[in-house]
Amino acid sequence: MTVDLNLDGVEGRPGVYGEQDKTVDFTIGRNQVSVVDAKKLTMKVMRDGKVIKTIPVTTGKPGMETWNGQMVVSEMLTVTRMNGETVGYGGEYDIKDVPHAIRLTTSGTFLHGNYWASGAFGNYNASHGCIGLRDVRGGWDKKVPAAWFFNHSMVGDVVVVKNSEDRVVDPDNGLNGWNMSWEKWKK
């Protein structure tokens, strides 16, 4: 695709004029949307409309459910520290080496590798609101689900959570304006 920027001499505000007149070429990349079903405990990874992988997950346990709605990947960390103090859960957890962490909200919802809840994936919800994928301590195994997903994702990808007992994520909690109607967004 091509965009022509004919801004030379265009008044942007009183007394301020553009100086550029150029053409920019760009390519629209692949479309990846992953759908997490909090009841079925699965995540279907779809690329360009086709399911490429179904992964067992764990989501938020009762009382700490995962947000519903469309969330956009805003940050990817090979390893990070997750401390309950930072998200209002007191001293419930402090994990210094969470592998394959993908941020979905500014309030601290991640889709991340989990090596401490071995039996939960596909069986029950065990997290404090995050979406967990099976992983190994240190994240060294490239064949585990969390590593596969991390290596096949990028900032801007969409993760949709459905069938959770929590409400829809607020539009301003991350890049999640997709959860608003067009009319409301325009206001």
Secondary structure by P-SEA (a helix, b strand, c coil): cccccccccccccccccccccbbbbbbbcbbbbbbbcccccbbbbbccccccccccccccccccccccccccccccccbbbbbccccccccccccccccbbbbcccccccbbbbcccccccccccccccbbbccccccccccccaaaaaaaaccccbbbbbcccccccccccccccccccccccccc
